[in-house]
């Protein structure tokens, strides 16, 4: 993605004219956006603006669309071996800044270092990202204002009542907007909203030995893995071989996995590296806030809050970190 | 492979649903091509017994002495014994009796005059009595898991399913959490890999696949109690399919805790621990002794 220097200048498009934008976007692939099914908000295919629910944050992430839960790495049939060559083109519409940044995080991991992840690259190059700026905090579990998010999108929409202020964030976004021939709307900037949930410090390496506090979270943890499957930046996977019964055909597949499970760190010989619930609970948070930044110079967590929202016991790890920080003051 | 695997499929007390599930496999003909099916009384006429098998799949729960004798005979006949279905792996519905008063159960079925000669036993999963090499869970046995077993075994690999709870697959299929909707679901404590057909149809998980070995029962129970589910209801849910295994695991979790962390005597944990301590000792059920 060739990103542009951030600018607050944008164009105006009336909400009753949104079909013009969607029609233009359709040329860039299948439209995927937040749709409410009466119970859950999820990212799925849609065709009309009216089908969308642009309030609230989707319960499920969009990672399935660029990091499928079951990815065939190669397929063998007798003596031939084939890999996926064709990747779909998709437009992710109405992503919040947290989910957009999650894609930036995954780019760092899979594209900006060698070797690149071939399949991720395939899906990623087919993506067009259309963001939707949060005017207000979408949910009580959001803590994105603590996570130093960046402007990362092809196009971003700002809700201005009966029209959208539209900005391009990349050359591709600019190209799409040029086709629409919209009226300039001058500069507009909206401050990033701050909710009640805030992380008081991200330097949690100093708390590594405070197991008494971490234990409070681990005690509540069901090891169900909901936090990792709902997290937009959790990208851990397992690689397995699947064969047909006659053993002549098969696949090597990459499947989502989760560090919350004991078997995740099970190695040959039967040793499990993170055997206790406490170790597993801590590891996920340390990976997001300490280990990843050490290597890639940005936080892995984007503050979407799904790990708390989706947790059956609602473990508030932000509260635990704040408690430890409070003790040091 | 030079020689085909010699396979037998047998059942002791059970509904035969798991054995039928083998016949319902879409890949049945391919499987039959790849193995030497020597015995399958439910599915074929000529069955060889009393010889060496590589694998025996066994369905059913041990409820009487004849079951036990059969079970021990099958164990001696085979290199690998695979428990198929909730009866064999966890005791299933018959094993609810372990949590009830035997005399009351007998009285609900038999006449007063018959009770004298009545001596019912506690139904137990087969690994209470013999070594079981592999488990294929579910009520009935999960067809996909059976197929996975066959493929892995034909490849010459040891069959292993990574221990994950039901929740993992619910999330993969974007089935939002039933617990979030206020429905008591056993997903977080139940062994996954079943393609979550119940939650997908809005029916909560009832734990037919037995316990997820890494379940955190204390947290699970207190979460349910916070949601207003009473202890008896929780106990009923836990007992339905795999009460024996759940109770033992809960007892183990409780023993692993230090003295200072012990719960009060009326907690859900204790409800199961008493049963596990008093009646569910492995191979030591009082009713199985004597004679």
Interface residues (C-beta under 8 A of the other chain):
Chain A: X39 X40 X42 X59 X60 X69 X219 X220 X221 X222 X223 X224 X225 X226 X229 X230 X238 X242 X243 X244 X245 X246 X247 X256 X257 X258 X261 X262 X263 X264 X266 X277 X310 X312 X313
Chain B: X27 X30 X31 X33 X34 X147 X150 X151 X154 X155 X162 X163 X164 X165 X167 X168 X171 X172 X174 X176 X177 X179 X180 X181 X187 X188 X189 X212 X213 X214 X215 X216 X218 X219 X220 X223
